[in-house]
Amino acid sequence: MIGVMANSPSGESMIARVVRLLSVFPKYNRPLSVREIAAEASLPVTTTHRLLKELEAEDLVVRMSEGGWQHGNRLWEIASRNSPVQSLRDAALPPMEDLVAGLRVHLSLAILDRNEVLYLERITPDDYTVNITSVAGRLPAHATSAGLVLLAFGSQEGQRLFLSRAHTRFTDTTPTDIEQLKEKLTRARIDGFVASLGTIIPESTGISVPIFGPKKLAIAALTVIVPIGEEDLNLIVPQLKITARAIQRRIGVVPEVNSRVTRETRQSPQS
């Protein structure tokens, strides 16, 4: 058990150090040595070793036979149980798989976490275009179509905080000017989608639509990634919106009914 909760000489809490240590592992697809973890987490080797041993006792990390360390199964178990993120991902997967099978495109599911986009799932038929998203990976909201569509259909407070920050330019087309970003959010609310051409990777375009929650605010975004010049919006956007509505139904949110559609049959009587 991690019983010592005292601050370090720098004033950093034990929890902050443990979180920083655990955050090192997703950057690498292999077991890491104590010295590698210590260097990445900016912790002393002795502190790193002690924390790893305590985490190992709780099965939050495991020491592999070759001596390296990895996340333990219990960490995954704790994160997965009763997780709204996991429930959303599970609900989204079948409609996402259908869309990828039909359009043969890269497709991702993402949520907004502070000023970053966190990717929950990625499905791809092949590697014909550049797609730097990865599951549990993050990208800056202003440079992605997913981030902009989530902000456009999110809370006004979230938009205010977003527009009050400075933003990094990644390519010539990355929006960083406040007025430019305001215009993009307004345009997204009118169109119901965002298309970002080369804003974080010059070769790729992201096209995103919102998935709405019970309060009619966006809780997630669906994004198709295509090569620059292959943005068939008339084909992709309607299919994305249909898939988003299918996901909403699977999480218990009934999409708004098109007023031009009339249901001719009655619902079956409840038993």
C-alpha positions in Angstrom: 0.0 0.0 0.0 1.2 3.5 -0.8 1.0 4.8 2.8 3.2 7.9 2.7 1.3 10.9 1.4 3.8 13.5 2.5 5.0 16.2 0.0 8.5 16.0 -1.5 11.1 18.7 -0.6 9.8 20.6 -3.7 6.3 20.7 -2.3 4.9 18.1 -4.8 2.5 15.6 -3.3 2.9 11.9 -3.4 -0.1 11.5 -5.7 1.3 14.0 -8.2 4.6 12.0 -8.3 2.7 8.7 -8.8 0.6 10.1 -11.6 3.7 11.4 -13.3 5.4 8.1 -13.0 2.4 6.1 -14.3 2.0 8.6 -17.2 5.4 7.6 -18.6 4.4 4.1 -19.7 1.9 5.0 -22.5 4.7 6.8 -24.4 6.5 3.5 -25.0 5.4 0.1 -26.3 7.8 -1.9 -24.2 8.8 -2.5 -20.6 10.9 0.3 -19.1 13.9 0.3 -16.7 13.9 2.2 -13.4 16.4 4.6 -14.8 14.3 5.3 -17.9 11.1 5.8 -15.9 13.0 8.1 -13.5 14.4 10.2 -16.3 11.0 10.6 -18.1 9.2 11.4 -14.8 11.9 13.7 -13.6 12.2 11.8 -10.3 15.2 10.5 -8.4 16.1 6.9 -9.2 15.7 5.9 -5.5 12.2 7.5 -5.3 11.2 5.9 -8.6 12.3 2.5 -7.4 10.4 2.9 -4.1 7.2 4.0 -5.8 7.4 1.2 -8.3 7.7 -1.4 -5.5 4.7 0.0 -3.7 2.7 0.2 -6.9 3.7 -3.4 -7.6 2.3 -4.6 -4.3 -1.1 -3.3 -5.5 -0.7 -4.8 -9.0 -0.8 -1.3 -10.5 2.5 -2.0 -12.2 4.3 -5.3 -12.9 8.0 -6.2 -13.3 8.5 -8.3 -16.4 10.8 -11.3 -16.5 13.5 -9.3 -18.4 13.5 -6.7 -15.6 11.5 -3.9 -17.1 8.3 -2.4 -15.7 4.8 -2.0 -17.3 1.3 -1.1 -16.2 -0.4 -3.8 -14.2 -3.8 -5.4 -15.0 -5.4 -3.9 -11.9 -4.8 -0.4 -13.3 -6.8 -1.3 -16.4 -9.5 -2.9 -14.3 -10.0 0.1 -12.1 -10.1 2.5 -15.0 -12.6 0.3 -17.0 -15.1 -0.4 -14.3 -18.2 1.9 -14.4 -16.4 4.3 -16.7 -18.6 6.6 -18.8 -15.7 6.7 -21.3 -15.6 3.0 -21.7 -19.4 2.8 -22.0 -19.3 5.4 -24.8 -16.6 3.6 -26.6 -18.5 0.3 -26.4 -21.6 1.9 -27.7 -19.8 3.6 -30.5 -17.8 0.7 -31.9 -20.5 -1.2 -33.9 -21.7 1.9 -35.8 -18.1 3.0 -36.3 -17.1 -0.3 -37.8 -20.0 -0.2 -40.2 -19.0 3.3 -41.4 -15.4 2.2 -41.9 -16.5 -0.8 -43.9 -18.6 1.3 -46.1 -16.4 4.3 -46.7 -13.0 2.7 -46.3 -11.6 5.7 -44.3 -9.8 6.3 -41.0 -12.3 7.0 -38.3 -11.7 8.1 -34.7 -13.8 8.8 -31.6 -12.7 11.5 -29.3 -13.7 13.6 -26.3 -12.6 17.0 -25.0 -10.4 17.0 -21.9 -9.6 20.6 -20.9 -7.8 22.1 -23.9 -6.9 18.8 -25.5 -8.7 16.2 -27.6 -8.4 12.7 -26.0 -8.9 9.8 -28.5 -10.9 6.9 -27.2 -10.9 4.7 -30.3 -9.4 4.6 -33.8 -10.5 2.3 -36.6 -8.7 2.1 -40.0 -8.9 -0.2 -43.0 -5.3 0.5 -44.2 -2.6 3.1 -44.0 -3.1 5.0 -47.2 -3.0 8.4 -45.5 -1.2 10.0 -42.5 -3.2 9.8 -39.2 -1.3 10.6 -36.1 -4.1 9.9 -33.7 -3.7 6.9 -31.3 -6.0 5.5 -28.7 -5.5 7.3 -25.4 -3.4 9.9 -27.3 -4.0 13.6 -27.2 -3.9 16.5 -29.6 -4.5 20.2 -29.1 -8.1 21.2 -29.6 -7.6 24.2 -31.8 -5.6 22.3 -34.4 -8.1 19.4 -34.9 -11.5 19.2 -36.4 -12.6 17.1 -33.4 -11.6 19.8 -30.9 -13.3 22.6 -32.8 -16.6 20.7 -33.2 -16.6 19.7 -29.6 -16.0 23.3 -28.5 -18.6 24.7 -31.0 -21.3 22.5 -29.5 -20.0 22.6 -26.0 -20.6 25.0 -23.1 -20.2 28.7 -23.4 -17.8 28.7 -20.5 -15.6 26.2 -22.3 -15.6 28.3 -25.3 -14.7 31.4 -23.3 -11.8 29.7 -21.7 -10.6 28.3 -25.0 -10.7 31.7 -26.7 -8.8 33.3 -23.8 -5.7 31.1 -24.3 -2.8 31.4 -26.7 -2.5 28.7 -29.3 0.4 27.1 -31.0 0.8 27.1 -34.8 1.7 23.7 -36.2 1.3 24.3 -40.0 0.5 27.3 -42.2 -3.2 26.5 -41.9 -3.4 26.0 -38.1 -6.0 28.6 -36.7 -4.5 30.6 -33.9 -6.1 34.0 -34.2 -9.0 34.6 -31.8 -11.3 36.1 -34.4 -10.4 33.3 -36.8 -11.3 30.7 -34.1 -14.5 32.5 -33.3 -15.5 32.3 -36.9 -14.7 28.6 -37.1 -16.9 27.9 -34.1 -19.8 29.9 -35.5 -19.4 28.2 -38.9 -19.4 24.8 -37.2 -22.7 25.5 -35.4 -24.3 26.5 -38.8 -22.9 23.6 -40.8 -23.0 20.9 -38.1 -19.5 19.8 -38.9 -15.9 21.0 -39.1 -13.4 20.3 -41.8 -9.8 21.1 -41.0 -7.4 21.0 -43.9 -3.8 20.4 -43.0 -4.0 22.1 -39.6 -1.8 19.7 -37.7 -0.4 17.4 -40.5 0.0 19.1 -43.9 -1.0 16.0 -45.9 -4.3 15.3 -44.1 -7.8 16.7 -43.6 -10.0 16.0 -40.6 -13.8 16.1 -40.9 -15.7 15.9 -37.6 -19.3 15.9 -36.4 -20.6 16.0 -32.8 -22.2 13.3 -30.8 -24.7 14.8 -28.4 -25.5 13.9 -24.8 -28.8 14.3 -22.9 -28.2 18.0 -22.3 -27.9 18.6 -26.0 -24.2 19.4 -25.6 -21.5 17.6 -27.5 -20.0 14.8 -25.5 -17.8 13.3 -28.2 -16.8 13.7 -31.8 -16.5 11.4 -34.8 -13.7 12.2 -37.2 -12.8 10.9 -40.6 -9.2 11.5 -41.8 -8.6 11.7 -45.6 -5.7 12.9 -47.7 -5.7 16.6 -48.7 -7.7 17.0 -51.9 -10.0 14.0 -51.2 -12.6 15.8 -49.0 -15.9 14.6 -50.5 -18.0 16.4 -47.9 -21.3 15.6 -49.7 -20.6 11.9 -49.2 -18.7 11.9 -45.8 -20.6 14.4 -43.7 -24.1 12.8 -44.1 -22.6 9.4 -43.3 -20.8 10.8 -40.2 -24.0 12.4 -39.0 -26.0 9.1 -39.4 -23.3 7.2 -37.5 -23.3 9.9 -34.7 -27.1 9.6 -34.4 -26.8 5.8 -34.2 -24.3 6.1 -31.4 -26.6 8.6 -29.5 -29.4 6.1 -29.6 -27.1 3.4 -28.2 -26.3 5.5 -25.2 -29.9 6.3 -24.6 -30.1 9.8 -26.3 -32.9 10.0 -28.8 -31.9 12.3 -31.7 -34.2 15.2 -32.6 -36.7 13.9 -35.2 -36.6 15.6 -38.6 -40.0 17.5 -38.9 -40.3 16.3 -42.5 -40.4 12.6 -41.4 -43.7 11.1 -40.4 -43.9 7.7 -38.6 -46.8 5.7 -40.1 -46.8 2.9 -37.5 -47.7 3.0 -33.8 -45.4 1.8 -31.1 -46.1 -1.6 -29.7 -48.0 -1.5 -26.4 -45.8 -1.8 -23.4 -46.3 -5.1 -21.5 
